Amino acid sequence: MLKTDAKWLDLRQIGERQETLAGQVSTAAMHRLRTVLTQVPPVVEVDLRLRREQAVVVAGGEIRLDGGIQCQRCLGDMPLLLVAPVHSGITASETLIGRMDESLEPVLVEGDRLELSAWVEDEILLSLPIAPMCTAWTGGVCPVSGIEPAVPAT
C-alpha cells in the first residue's frame, strides 16, 4: 500500500501488480482549491488503484471531498459532496501520451515522481461543476443558503 501522507508519489515503486493508494490527503497545500471553494476540508479521501503498463502508470478509483461552494444562482454557500472519478495514465513521455488508451486522462510528469497533493487537487478541480446551483431552489428564498436571489431587471 502506498502512503497518502507522502509529498511525492515515486512512480518507480509501481509495478505490474496493482498498488493501493487509499486514505486521507491533506488539503493544506491545495491553494487553487481555496480560491474556488467556500469551505475546504482539512483532508480529502482517496481510494485509488495504480499499476504499471510498460512506461505508463494507470490510476483508477475516486477522490471524495465534502466542502462548500458558491451557488451561481443565489450566490450563497451551498454544500458540495464531490466524488471525482479518476481514470488516468501517468507518464514522463509525451510520445507515450499519444499511444495511450484514449479513455485515460493523460498526466505528464517530469522524471519519475508525481507531487501527490497537486495531482489530487488537479483531479478535484477538473471534476467541479461548471455552474454549481442549489438544486432545491425554485424561487424566493433559497432553502439552502437562506438568500433570495435578485431578479434581473427586464
Buried (B, 14 or more C-beta within 10 A) or exposed (E): EBEBEEEEBEBEEBEEEEBEBEBEBBBEBBEEBEEBBBBBBEBBBBBBBBBBEEEBBBBBBBBBBEBBBBBBBBEBBBEBEBEBEBEBBBBBEEEBBEEBEEEBBBBEBEEBBBBBBBBBBBBBBEBBEEEBBBEEBEEEEBEBBEBEBEEEEE
